[in-house]
Amino acid sequence: MASKKDYYETLGVSKGASEDEIKKAYRTLAKKYHPDINHEPSAQEKFKEVQEAYDCLSDPQKRSNYDKYGSADPSQNFQGFGDGFSGFSGFSSSFEDLGDIFSSFFGGSSRRESSSGPQQGQDIQKRMAVSLNDCIFGKKTSITVPYYETCSHCNGSGAESVSDIVTCPKCNGRGSVIEQMQSLFGVTQTRRTCSYCSGTGKYIKNKCHVCKGEGKVKTTKTLTVEIPVGIDTGQQIRFTGFGDKGYNGGPNGNLYLQFVVKEDPRFQRKGDNLYSTVKINFAEAALGVNKKIETPYGEDNLVIPEGTQTDTILKLKGRGVPNIRTKVKGDLFINLVVETPKNLSLEQKEMLASIFNQKNDTGFGSFFRKRK
């Protein structure tokens, strides 16, 4: 591309534009026309023009020459690589800008991000099995967990003494190093965390004999756990600072205690409601009865109507699990199963037969009342 083209017009900025305005315009257009994002036939050529304009206007010396003479240093102009994806001059100077562009577009982290500052430790998760009664009535219990506390000997520095902390000789205290790499685009540069000091910029000559340079020591603590009323499987509570140890003076992560509700042989839980099965005999089903049944809150009276059939479902309101937010109790649903009598005596069989054979039958209830 000829250098006589108007670079300001290419970027859509005025000749008096500031460095920030030029950089902002470049980032917007680079996102728009980059061949990995825009697959239109003209996008690649547009991207080359935008890159060339930015390479000139982002460099104070080149921009000054361009403003005076209408051209930049020819040696810095765009050089193509044939019909394939084209490279561009000044790549090293704008590499970090492109890194920022793709990071913001694809949601990654910026190459300029420094890892030398304090970093919070990882969160950890622990499970606790609880009974159905614990969910309904709540419970206070305790657990013992590992805990990382600041080393009392070095006060978290990781060094045996203050004089043992020196500037990292590899990165000169920057916490990162520049690495060069040969690629299709020429020599590119990338900034990486210094492996010698792990990004802190400091080097410890003699590590603390207590924490071995970690700055924190592992101990144990007992936590009081109040099981919330209405808790269900998969729900959890958080204990701040009881996760993995932080780095570079950062705080510990958090502990998430996840609850698992054990199966109960008496009741099945679905949300805030409970379900159970109660067996009744033939006479109770035929005549109806007030029957005492078990609930999580003790025995309760269940009115079984006359002529009840197997798989009839009755409800006891408010005998379920309290809602974890509103504390309103769910219901208890009882599935009635009528047991058919077995091994009847001859007299019992004749009596049952007479029930079904008698004329003007008025139902089981009236029959048994007459017999009685």
C-alpha positions as CSV (number, residue, x, y, z in Angstrom):
1,M,0.0,0.0,0.0
2,A,1.3,3.4,-0.9
3,S,2.4,5.6,2.0
4,K,0.6,8.6,0.5
5,K,-2.7,7.3,1.8
6,D,-4.2,9.4,4.7
7,Y,-3.5,7.4,7.8
8,Y,-5.8,9.6,9.9
9,E,-8.6,9.0,7.5
10,T,-7.9,5.3,7.6
11,L,-8.3,5.2,11.4
12,G,-11.2,7.8,11.3
13,V,-9.5,10.3,13.6
14,S,-8.4,13.9,13.2
15,K,-4.8,15.1,12.7
16,G,-4.8,16.4,16.2
17,A,-6.0,13.1,17.8
18,S,-4.4,12.1,21.0
19,E,-2.5,8.8,21.5
20,D,-5.5,7.4,23.4
21,E,-7.9,8.3,20.6
22,I,-5.6,6.7,18.0
23,K,-5.3,3.5,20.1
24,K,-9.0,3.4,20.7
25,A,-9.8,3.8,17.0
26,Y,-7.2,1.1,16.1
27,R,-8.6,-1.4,18.6
28,T,-12.1,-0.9,17.3
29,L,-11.1,-1.4,13.6
30,A,-8.7,-4.3,14.3
31,K,-11.6,-6.2,16.0
32,K,-13.8,-5.4,13.0
33,Y,-11.5,-6.4,10.2
34,H,-9.2,-9.1,11.6
35,P,-9.4,-12.1,9.2
36,D,-9.9,-14.6,12.1
37,I,-13.1,-12.7,12.9
38,N,-14.3,-11.1,9.7
39,H,-14.4,-13.4,6.7
40,E,-15.4,-10.9,4.1
41,P,-13.1,-10.8,1.0
42,S,-12.1,-7.2,1.7
43,A,-11.5,-7.6,5.5
44,Q,-7.9,-8.8,5.1
45,E,-6.9,-5.7,3.0
46,K,-8.7,-3.4,5.4
47,F,-6.9,-5.0,8.3
48,K,-3.5,-4.3,6.6
49,E,-4.4,-0.7,6.1
50,V,-5.5,-0.2,9.7
51,Q,-2.3,-1.9,11.0
52,E,-0.1,0.2,8.8
53,A,-1.8,3.4,9.8
54,Y,-1.5,2.5,13.5
55,D,2.1,1.5,13.2
56,C,2.9,5.0,11.8
57,L,0.7,7.1,14.0
58,S,1.4,5.3,17.3
59,D,5.1,6.0,17.0
60,P,5.9,9.7,17.8
61,Q,8.9,9.8,15.4
62,K,7.1,8.2,12.5
63,R,4.0,10.3,13.1
64,S,6.2,13.5,13.1
65,N,7.9,12.5,9.8
66,Y,4.5,11.6,8.3
67,D,3.0,15.0,9.4
68,K,6.0,16.8,7.9
69,Y,6.7,14.9,4.7
70,G,3.6,12.9,4.0
71,S,5.3,9.6,4.4
72,A,6.7,7.3,7.1
73,D,10.1,5.5,7.0
74,P,9.8,3.2,4.1
75,S,11.6,0.4,6.0
76,Q,8.7,0.3,8.4
77,N,6.0,0.0,5.8
78,F,3.9,-3.1,5.4
79,Q,5.7,-6.1,3.9
80,G,3.4,-8.9,2.6
81,F,4.1,-12.6,2.6
82,G,2.4,-13.7,-0.7
83,D,-1.1,-14.9,-1.1
84,G,-1.5,-16.4,2.4
85,F,-2.3,-14.5,5.6
86,S,-0.1,-11.4,5.5
87,G,2.2,-10.1,8.1
88,F,2.9,-6.5,9.1
89,S,5.7,-4.3,10.2
90,G,6.0,-3.0,13.7
91,F,4.4,-6.2,15.1
92,S,6.5,-6.2,18.2
93,S,5.5,-2.7,19.2
94,S,1.8,-3.4,18.8
95,F,1.8,-7.0,19.9
96,E,0.5,-6.2,23.4
97,D,-2.2,-4.0,21.9
98,L,-3.4,-7.0,19.8
99,G,-3.2,-9.2,22.8
100,D,-5.5,-6.8,24.7
101,I,-7.9,-6.8,21.7
102,F,-8.3,-10.5,21.5
103,S,-8.5,-10.8,25.2
104,S,-11.4,-8.4,25.5
105,F,-13.1,-9.9,22.4
106,F,-12.8,-13.6,23.5
107,G,-13.0,-13.0,27.2
108,G,-9.5,-14.0,28.1
109,S,-7.1,-12.2,30.4
110,S,-4.8,-9.4,29.2
111,R,-1.1,-10.2,28.6
112,R,-0.3,-7.1,30.7
113,E,-2.0,-8.6,33.7
114,S,0.6,-9.0,36.5
115,S,0.6,-12.0,38.8
116,S,3.0,-10.4,41.3
117,G,0.2,-9.1,43.5
118,P,-1.6,-10.9,46.3
119,Q,-3.8,-13.8,45.0
120,Q,-6.6,-15.5,46.9
121,G,-6.4,-19.2,47.5
122,Q,-8.6,-21.8,45.8
123,D,-12.1,-22.5,47.2
124,I,-12.7,-26.0,48.4
125,Q,-15.8,-28.0,48.9
126,K,-16.7,-30.5,51.5
127,R,-19.8,-32.7,51.9
128,M,-21.9,-33.3,55.0
129,A,-24.5,-36.0,55.3
130,V,-27.6,-35.1,57.3
131,S,-30.8,-36.9,58.2
132,L,-34.3,-35.9,57.3
133,N,-35.0,-34.9,60.9
134,D,-32.0,-32.5,60.7
135,C,-33.6,-30.8,57.7
136,I,-36.9,-30.5,59.4
137,F,-35.9,-29.3,62.8
138,G,-32.3,-28.0,62.2
139,K,-29.3,-29.0,64.2
140,K,-26.1,-27.6,65.6
141,T,-23.0,-29.8,65.0
142,S,-19.2,-29.3,64.5
143,I,-16.6,-30.4,62.0
144,T,-12.8,-30.2,62.1
145,V,-11.2,-28.7,58.9
146,P,-7.6,-27.7,57.8
147,Y,-6.8,-24.1,58.1
148,Y,-3.9,-22.0,56.9
149,E,-2.8,-19.2,59.2
150,T,-0.1,-16.6,58.8
151,C,3.3,-17.9,60.1
152,S,4.1,-16.2,63.4
153,H,7.8,-16.5,62.9
154,C,8.1,-14.6,59.6
155,N,4.8,-12.7,59.7
156,G,3.9,-14.1,56.3
157,S,7.0,-13.0,54.4
158,G,8.4,-16.5,54.0
159,A,11.9,-15.3,54.9
160,E,14.0,-16.2,57.9
161,S,14.8,-12.5,58.3
162,V,14.0,-9.2,56.5
163,S,17.5,-9.1,55.1
164,D,16.9,-12.4,53.3
165,I,14.4,-10.7,50.9
166,V,16.2,-9.3,47.9
167,T,15.3,-8.1,44.4
168,C,14.9,-11.0,42.0
169,P,18.1,-11.1,39.9
170,K,16.3,-12.6,36.8
171,C,13.5,-10.1,36.3
172,N,15.1,-7.2,38.3
173,G,12.0,-6.9,40.4
174,R,9.5,-6.6,37.6
175,G,7.9,-9.9,38.3
176,S,7.8,-10.8,34.6
177,V,10.2,-11.4,31.7
178,I,10.0,-10.7,28.0
179,E,10.4,-13.7,25.7
180,Q,10.9,-13.5,22.0
181,M,9.5,-16.0,19.5
182,Q,10.1,-16.4,15.7
183,S,6.8,-16.8,13.8
184,L,5.2,-16.2,10.4
185,F,4.9,-12.5,11.5
186,G,8.6,-12.2,12.3
187,V,9.9,-11.9,15.8
188,T,7.2,-11.5,18.4
189,Q,7.4,-10.7,22.1
190,T,5.3,-12.0,24.9
191,R,5.4,-11.2,28.6
192,R,5.5,-14.1,31.0
193,T,5.6,-14.4,34.8
194,C,9.1,-14.8,36.1
195,S,9.6,-18.4,37.2
196,Y,12.5,-17.5,39.5
197,C,10.4,-15.4,41.8
198,S,6.9,-16.6,40.8
199,G,6.0,-13.0,39.8
200,T,6.7,-11.4,43.2
201,G,9.8,-9.5,42.0
202,K,11.5,-10.6,45.2
203,Y,13.8,-13.5,45.9
204,I,14.2,-15.1,49.3
205,K,17.8,-16.2,50.1
206,N,17.0,-18.1,53.3
207,K,13.4,-19.4,53.7
208,C,11.7,-19.3,57.0
209,H,12.4,-22.6,58.9
210,V,8.9,-22.8,60.2
211,C,6.7,-22.3,57.1
212,K,9.5,-23.3,54.5
213,G,8.9,-20.0,52.7
214,E,5.1,-20.4,52.3
215,G,4.3,-17.6,54.6
216,K,1.5,-19.7,56.1
217,V,1.3,-22.8,58.2
218,K,-1.3,-25.5,58.1
219,T,-3.3,-26.2,61.3
220,T,-6.8,-27.4,62.1
221,K,-9.9,-25.6,63.4
222,T,-13.2,-26.8,64.7
223,L,-16.2,-25.1,63.0
224,T,-19.7,-24.9,64.5
225,V,-22.2,-25.8,61.8
226,E,-25.8,-24.8,62.1
227,I,-27.8,-27.0,59.7
228,P,-30.5,-24.7,58.3
229,V,-34.1,-25.7,58.7
230,G,-35.4,-26.8,55.2
231,I,-31.9,-27.6,53.7
232,D,-31.9,-30.0,50.8
233,T,-29.4,-32.1,48.9
234,G,-27.0,-29.9,46.9
235,Q,-27.5,-26.7,48.8
236,Q,-24.5,-25.3,50.6
237,I,-23.2,-22.8,53.1
238,R,-19.9,-20.8,53.0
239,F,-17.2,-20.4,55.5
240,T,-15.0,-17.5,54.5
241,G,-11.2,-18.0,54.7
242,F,-11.3,-21.8,55.3
243,G,-10.2,-22.8,51.8
244,D,-6.8,-23.3,50.3
245,K,-4.0,-20.9,51.3
246,G,-3.5,-17.6,49.4
247,Y,-0.3,-16.5,47.6
248,N,1.9,-13.5,47.8
249,G,0.1,-12.4,51.0
250,G,-3.4,-13.0,49.5
251,P,-6.3,-14.2,51.6
252,N,-7.3,-17.9,51.9
253,G,-10.0,-19.3,49.7
254,N,-13.4,-20.2,51.1
255,L,-14.9,-23.5,52.2
256,Y,-18.3,-24.5,50.8
257,L,-20.1,-27.1,52.9
258,Q,-22.5,-29.0,50.7
259,F,-25.3,-31.0,52.3
260,V,-26.5,-34.5,51.3
261,V,-29.8,-35.6,52.8
262,K,-29.7,-39.3,53.6
263,E,-32.7,-41.5,52.6
264,D,-35.3,-42.0,55.3
265,P,-37.0,-45.4,55.5
266,R,-40.3,-43.8,56.6
267,F,-40.7,-40.9,54.2
268,Q,-39.8,-39.9,50.7
269,R,-39.1,-36.2,50.1
270,K,-40.0,-34.1,47.1
271,G,-39.3,-30.5,47.6
272,D,-41.0,-29.4,50.8
273,N,-43.6,-32.3,50.7
274,L,-43.2,-35.8,52.2
275,Y,-44.7,-39.0,51.0
276,S,-45.3,-42.3,52.8
277,T,-47.1,-45.6,52.4
278,V,-49.6,-46.9,55.1
279,K,-51.1,-50.4,54.9
280,I,-54.6,-50.9,56.1
281,N,-56.6,-54.2,56.4
282,F,-59.7,-55.2,54.5
283,A,-62.1,-54.2,57.3
284,E,-60.5,-50.7,57.8
285,A,-60.8,-50.0,54.1
286,A,-64.4,-51.2,54.0
287,L,-65.7,-49.7,57.1
288,G,-63.5,-46.6,57.4
289,V,-61.5,-45.8,60.5
290,N,-59.6,-43.1,62.4
291,K,-56.1,-44.4,62.4
292,K,-53.0,-43.2,64.2
293,I,-50.1,-42.8,61.8
294,E,-46.5,-41.7,62.1
295,T,-45.3,-38.2,61.0
296,P,-42.0,-36.4,61.5
297,Y,-43.7,-34.5,64.3
298,G,-45.1,-37.6,66.1
299,E,-48.3,-39.6,65.7
300,D,-51.3,-37.9,64.1
301,N,-54.9,-38.9,63.4
302,L,-55.8,-39.9,59.8
303,V,-59.4,-40.2,58.9
304,I,-59.8,-43.1,56.4
305,P,-63.2,-42.9,54.7
306,E,-65.5,-45.9,54.2
307,G,-64.9,-47.9,51.0
308,T,-61.3,-46.7,50.6
309,Q,-59.4,-48.4,47.6
310,T,-55.8,-49.3,47.2
311,D,-53.6,-46.3,46.2
312,T,-55.9,-43.8,47.6
313,I,-53.8,-40.8,48.6
314,L,-54.7,-38.6,51.6
315,K,-53.1,-35.4,52.8
316,L,-52.0,-34.2,56.2
317,K,-51.5,-30.4,55.8
318,G,-48.4,-28.9,57.3
319,R,-46.6,-32.2,58.2
320,G,-43.9,-31.8,55.6
321,V,-40.5,-30.0,55.5
322,P,-40.3,-26.2,56.3
323,N,-39.4,-24.1,53.3
324,I,-35.8,-22.9,53.7
325,R,-36.8,-19.3,52.9
326,T,-40.4,-18.8,54.1
327,K,-40.3,-21.6,56.8
328,V,-43.9,-22.5,55.7
329,K,-44.2,-26.3,56.1
330,G,-45.0,-28.6,53.2
331,D,-47.6,-31.4,53.4
332,L,-47.5,-35.1,54.1
333,F,-49.2,-37.3,51.5
334,I,-50.1,-40.9,52.5
335,N,-50.6,-43.6,50.0
336,L,-53.1,-46.2,51.4
337,V,-52.5,-49.9,50.4
338,V,-55.3,-52.3,51.2
339,E,-53.9,-55.7,52.3
340,T,-55.9,-58.7,51.0
341,P,-56.4,-61.3,53.7
342,K,-54.7,-64.7,53.3
343,N,-55.2,-68.1,54.8
344,L,-58.9,-67.6,55.7
345,S,-60.7,-70.2,57.7
346,L,-63.8,-71.9,56.2
347,E,-66.1,-69.8,58.4
348,Q,-64.4,-66.6,57.3
349,K,-64.7,-67.6,53.7
350,E,-68.4,-68.4,54.0
351,M,-69.0,-65.1,55.8
352,L,-67.3,-63.1,53.0
353,A,-69.2,-65.1,50.4
354,S,-72.5,-64.2,52.0
355,I,-71.6,-60.6,51.8
356,F,-71.4,-60.7,48.0
357,N,-74.3,-63.0,47.5
358,Q,-77.0,-61.3,49.7
359,K,-79.8,-59.5,47.9
360,N,-80.5,-55.8,48.3
361,D,-76.9,-55.2,49.4
362,T,-76.5,-51.8,51.0
363,G,-72.7,-51.9,51.3
364,F,-70.1,-53.4,53.5
365,G,-70.7,-51.0,56.4
366,S,-74.4,-51.8,56.8
367,F,-73.6,-55.6,56.6
368,F,-71.0,-55.5,59.3
369,R,-73.2,-53.3,61.5
370,K,-76.0,-55.9,61.2
371,R,-73.7,-58.7,62.1
372,K,-72.4,-56.7,65.0
